[in-house]
Amino acid sequence: MIMRRGLLKLAGVGFASLAAAVAYPFSEVFARPRITHYRLTPNGWPEGLKLRACVVADIHACEPWMNRRRIEGICNQVQDLKPDIILLLGDYLSGMTLASDPLGPSEWAPVLGGLSAPLGVHAVLGNHDYWEDPAFQQDPTTVPVVLRALEEAGIAVHVNRAVRIEKDGRQFWLAGLGDQMALLPDARQGRSRMRGIDDLQATLADVQDDAPVVLLAHEPDIFHAVDDRVALTLSGHTHGGQINLFGWRPFSASPGSARYPAGVYQAGSRHLVVSRGLGCSAIPVRVGNRPELVLLELGNERSS
């Protein structure tokens, strides 16, 4: 009897462990975003300028994994951080190929439009915002659906342009790079390989003085190409690999994603911060990559 009870107990523990192992990737998908806090002083940053920025990346809106209610909750988290500026790094559209239903811009754009910060809400687009726009894939001169939805919601969208931002009498430039993977291969359109619409030279041509540049670039791949004018590059896209088993990441969304999966990187005087983002692409699984919002404190002496 004792042996039988022991075996039943062991079987119960084994079943529970198996169920937990199966459920874990999905529970992490639904987890409340962690606030990842970095403090750093970019090269050439104006003395005395303290900037609190919230970085929101890779929403991938869809049912049931990232529905309107969940996006509303995330936006409430962002507002609770009381940032000076809110930076949206692209991939608002689903990108999911399994067990999901798309959530159109009419559902999520007004929610993002409710975000507010003293220095505004600024956005770039991601690859899925172009990939899932058939009209743009056929004619890249058309206005992307996501760009139009964000602008109608009152959000400034930057595609290969830079704007001057001022706080407390001190300035920096905020630049937004066109997506580096925007156009899918399409023989009918004469595209034998994936192409970007990024133009770093044109983006930085807007910079008219020596104030530091903060570059928003959905993919981190551009980091190796930026010069010292760009003190800080902010990227998403990687999802931290989406699956991270003690540092082993079997998948990468781009070559730069493999090199810069998440966190803070430095090359010479230039910094890169990569967010793990919020949603999923392809499959609704995250392992070792809890959804995150990045809170940047710029103008402090130490980094972490």
C-alpha positions as CSV (number, residue, x, y, z in Angstrom):
1,M,0.0,0.0,0.0
2,I,2.8,2.4,1.0
3,M,4.7,1.6,-2.2
4,R,1.5,2.1,-4.3
5,R,0.8,5.5,-2.6
6,G,4.5,6.5,-3.2
7,L,4.3,5.6,-6.8
8,L,1.0,7.5,-7.2
9,K,2.5,10.5,-5.5
10,L,5.6,10.3,-7.7
11,A,3.5,10.0,-10.8
12,G,1.5,13.0,-9.7
13,V,4.6,15.1,-9.1
14,G,5.9,14.0,-12.5
15,F,2.7,15.0,-14.2
16,A,2.6,18.3,-12.5
17,S,6.2,19.0,-13.5
18,L,5.5,18.0,-17.1
19,A,2.4,20.3,-17.2
20,A,4.5,23.2,-15.7
21,A,7.2,22.6,-18.3
22,V,4.7,22.7,-21.1
23,A,2.8,25.7,-19.7
24,Y,5.8,27.8,-18.8
25,P,6.6,29.2,-22.3
26,F,3.0,30.4,-22.5
27,S,2.9,31.8,-19.0
28,E,6.0,33.9,-19.8
29,V,4.2,35.1,-23.0
30,F,1.4,36.4,-20.8
31,A,3.6,37.7,-18.0
32,R,3.4,41.3,-16.8
33,P,6.3,43.2,-18.4
34,R,9.4,43.6,-16.3
35,I,10.8,47.1,-16.0
36,T,14.4,46.9,-17.1
37,H,16.3,50.0,-15.9
38,Y,19.5,51.3,-17.4
39,R,21.4,54.4,-16.3
40,L,24.0,55.8,-18.6
41,T,25.5,59.0,-20.0
42,P,25.9,58.9,-23.8
43,N,28.9,60.4,-25.4
44,G,28.6,64.2,-25.7
45,W,25.5,64.3,-23.6
46,P,24.8,67.9,-22.4
47,E,26.0,68.5,-18.9
48,G,23.0,68.8,-16.5
49,L,20.5,67.2,-18.9
50,K,18.6,64.5,-17.2
51,L,16.2,62.5,-19.4
52,R,13.9,59.7,-18.4
53,A,12.8,57.7,-21.5
54,C,10.5,54.7,-21.7
55,V,11.2,52.3,-24.6
56,V,8.3,50.2,-25.9
57,A,9.2,47.6,-28.5
58,D,7.6,44.7,-30.4
59,I,3.9,44.8,-29.3
60,H,2.8,42.3,-32.0
61,A,-0.9,43.0,-31.4
62,C,-3.1,39.9,-31.8
63,E,-5.7,37.8,-30.1
64,P,-5.3,36.3,-27.6
65,W,-1.7,36.9,-26.8
66,M,-1.5,40.7,-27.1
67,N,-5.1,41.9,-27.2
68,R,-6.4,45.4,-26.6
69,R,-6.9,44.9,-22.9
70,R,-3.4,43.8,-22.4
71,I,-2.0,46.7,-24.5
72,E,-4.1,49.0,-22.3
73,G,-2.4,47.5,-19.2
74,I,1.0,48.0,-20.7
75,C,0.3,51.6,-21.5
76,N,-0.8,52.1,-17.9
77,Q,2.6,50.7,-16.8
78,V,4.3,53.1,-19.1
79,Q,2.4,56.1,-17.7
80,D,3.1,55.0,-14.2
81,L,6.9,55.4,-14.9
82,K,6.3,59.1,-15.6
83,P,8.8,59.3,-18.5
84,D,9.9,62.6,-20.1
85,I,9.6,60.9,-23.5
86,I,8.1,57.7,-24.8
87,L,9.8,55.9,-27.7
88,L,8.0,53.2,-29.7
89,L,10.4,50.9,-31.6
90,G,8.1,49.2,-34.1
91,D,6.4,45.8,-34.9
92,Y,2.9,46.8,-33.9
93,L,1.4,44.2,-36.2
94,S,1.1,40.5,-35.3
95,G,3.8,38.6,-37.0
96,M,2.2,35.5,-35.6
97,T,1.7,32.4,-37.8
98,L,0.3,30.1,-35.1
99,A,-2.7,30.1,-32.8
100,S,-3.7,33.8,-33.1
101,D,-6.0,36.2,-34.8
102,P,-4.8,39.6,-36.0
103,L,-5.7,42.8,-34.2
104,G,-6.1,45.7,-36.6
105,P,-4.7,49.2,-36.1
106,S,-8.2,50.5,-35.3
107,E,-8.0,48.4,-32.1
108,W,-4.5,49.2,-30.8
109,A,-3.6,52.6,-32.4
110,P,-6.1,54.6,-30.3
111,V,-4.7,52.9,-27.1
112,L,-1.2,54.0,-28.0
113,G,-2.5,57.4,-28.8
114,G,-3.5,57.7,-25.2
115,L,0.1,57.7,-24.1
116,S,1.5,61.1,-23.1
117,A,4.8,62.5,-22.0
118,P,6.2,66.1,-21.8
119,L,8.5,65.6,-24.7
120,G,6.0,63.6,-26.7
121,V,5.5,60.1,-28.0
122,H,7.8,59.1,-30.9
123,A,7.8,56.0,-33.1
124,V,9.5,54.1,-35.9
125,L,8.1,51.1,-37.8
126,G,9.3,47.5,-37.7
127,N,9.7,44.9,-40.4
128,H,6.3,43.3,-39.7
129,D,4.5,46.6,-40.1
130,Y,5.7,46.5,-43.7
131,W,5.6,42.8,-44.3
132,E,1.9,42.6,-43.4
133,D,1.0,45.6,-45.6
134,P,0.3,44.1,-49.1
135,A,-0.2,47.5,-50.7
136,F,3.2,48.7,-49.5
137,Q,4.9,45.5,-50.7
138,Q,3.5,46.0,-54.1
139,D,4.3,49.8,-54.2
140,P,6.8,51.1,-51.6
141,T,5.8,54.7,-52.4
142,T,2.4,54.2,-50.7
143,V,1.9,55.3,-47.1
144,P,2.1,52.3,-44.8
145,V,-1.2,51.5,-43.0
146,V,0.6,51.5,-39.6
147,L,2.3,54.8,-40.2
148,R,-1.1,56.4,-41.1
149,A,-2.8,54.8,-38.0
150,L,-0.1,56.1,-35.6
151,E,-0.1,59.6,-37.0
152,E,-3.9,59.7,-36.8
153,A,-3.6,58.7,-33.2
154,G,-1.3,61.8,-32.6
155,I,2.0,59.9,-32.5
156,A,5.1,61.3,-34.3
157,V,6.5,58.8,-36.7
158,H,10.1,59.2,-38.0
159,V,11.2,57.5,-41.1
160,N,14.8,58.5,-42.2
161,R,14.5,61.9,-40.4
162,A,15.7,63.6,-37.3
163,V,14.1,66.2,-35.0
164,R,15.7,68.4,-32.4
165,I,14.4,67.9,-28.8
166,E,14.9,70.4,-26.1
167,K,14.7,70.0,-22.3
168,D,15.7,72.5,-19.7
169,G,17.4,74.6,-22.3
170,R,19.6,71.8,-23.6
171,Q,19.2,69.9,-26.9
172,F,19.7,66.5,-28.4
173,W,18.5,65.0,-31.7
174,L,16.0,62.2,-32.0
175,A,16.4,60.3,-35.3
176,G,14.3,57.5,-36.7
177,L,15.7,55.1,-39.2
178,G,13.6,53.5,-41.9
179,D,13.3,49.7,-41.4
180,Q,16.3,47.7,-42.6
181,M,14.1,44.6,-43.6
182,A,11.0,46.3,-45.0
183,L,10.7,44.7,-48.4
184,L,10.3,41.0,-48.8
185,P,11.8,39.2,-51.8
186,D,9.3,39.3,-54.7
187,A,10.3,38.3,-58.3
188,R,7.3,40.2,-59.6
189,Q,8.6,43.4,-58.1
190,G,12.2,42.7,-59.2
191,R,13.4,41.9,-55.7
192,S,15.6,38.8,-55.5
193,R,16.3,39.4,-51.8
194,M,15.0,41.3,-48.8
195,R,15.6,45.0,-49.0
196,G,15.5,47.8,-46.5
197,I,14.2,51.4,-46.8
198,D,16.8,52.7,-44.3
199,D,18.9,55.7,-45.3
200,L,21.3,56.6,-42.5
201,Q,22.9,59.3,-44.5
202,A,19.6,61.1,-45.2
203,T,18.5,60.6,-41.6
204,L,21.7,62.3,-40.2
205,A,21.6,65.0,-42.8
206,D,18.8,66.6,-40.7
207,V,21.3,67.0,-37.8
208,Q,22.5,70.6,-38.0
209,D,24.8,71.0,-35.0
210,D,27.0,68.9,-32.7
211,A,24.3,68.0,-30.2
212,P,24.2,64.2,-29.6
213,V,21.9,62.0,-31.6
214,V,19.7,59.3,-30.2
215,L,18.8,56.9,-33.1
216,L,15.7,54.8,-33.1
217,A,16.3,51.7,-35.3
218,H,14.0,48.7,-35.1
219,E,16.8,46.2,-35.9
220,P,20.1,46.6,-34.1
221,D,22.0,45.6,-37.2
222,I,22.8,49.2,-38.1
223,F,24.9,49.8,-35.0
224,H,28.1,48.8,-36.7
225,A,27.6,51.5,-39.4
226,V,26.7,54.5,-37.3
227,D,29.4,57.1,-36.6
228,D,30.3,59.1,-33.4
229,R,27.5,61.6,-34.0
230,V,25.1,58.9,-32.9
231,A,25.7,58.7,-29.2
232,L,23.0,56.1,-28.5
233,T,21.1,53.7,-30.7
234,L,17.9,52.1,-29.4
235,S,16.6,48.9,-30.9
236,G,14.1,46.1,-30.5
237,H,13.3,43.3,-33.0
238,T,15.3,40.6,-31.2
239,H,12.9,39.5,-28.5
240,G,16.1,38.5,-26.7
241,G,16.1,35.5,-29.1
242,Q,12.5,34.7,-27.8
243,I,13.9,31.4,-26.6
244,N,17.0,31.8,-24.3
245,L,18.1,28.6,-22.5
246,F,20.9,29.7,-20.2
247,G,22.5,31.9,-22.9
248,W,21.7,29.5,-25.8
249,R,19.5,31.2,-28.4
250,P,18.6,28.8,-31.2
251,F,16.9,31.5,-33.3
252,S,17.8,35.0,-34.4
253,A,15.7,37.5,-36.2
254,S,18.6,39.0,-38.1
255,P,22.4,38.8,-38.0
256,G,22.5,41.9,-35.7
257,S,20.0,40.1,-33.4
258,A,22.4,37.3,-32.9
259,R,25.2,39.7,-32.1
260,Y,23.2,42.1,-29.9
261,P,20.3,40.0,-28.4
262,A,19.4,42.2,-25.5
263,G,20.9,44.7,-23.1
264,V,23.6,47.4,-23.3
265,Y,26.5,47.3,-25.7
266,Q,29.3,49.8,-26.3
267,A,31.7,50.3,-29.3
268,G,34.1,53.1,-28.8
269,S,32.1,56.1,-27.6
270,R,28.8,54.8,-28.9
271,H,26.2,52.9,-27.0
272,L,23.4,50.5,-28.1
273,V,20.5,49.5,-25.9
274,V,18.4,46.5,-27.2
275,S,15.0,45.8,-25.7
276,R,13.6,42.2,-25.4
277,G,10.2,43.7,-26.3
278,L,6.7,42.6,-25.4
279,G,5.2,40.2,-27.9
280,C,6.1,37.2,-30.0
281,S,6.5,36.5,-33.7
282,A,5.9,33.2,-35.5
283,I,5.0,31.2,-32.4
284,P,3.5,32.3,-29.0
285,V,6.5,31.1,-26.9
286,R,9.0,33.0,-24.8
287,V,11.5,31.2,-22.7
288,G,14.0,33.1,-20.5
289,N,12.8,36.3,-22.1
290,R,10.1,37.8,-20.0
291,P,8.4,40.7,-21.8
292,E,10.0,44.0,-20.8
293,L,9.7,47.8,-20.8
294,V,13.0,49.6,-20.8
295,L,13.4,52.6,-18.7
296,L,16.4,54.8,-19.5
297,E,17.9,57.4,-17.2
298,L,20.2,59.4,-19.4
299,G,22.6,61.9,-17.9
300,N,23.7,59.9,-14.9
301,E,27.2,58.9,-14.2
302,R,27.0,55.1,-14.0
303,S,25.5,52.5,-16.3
304,S,23.9,49.1,-15.3
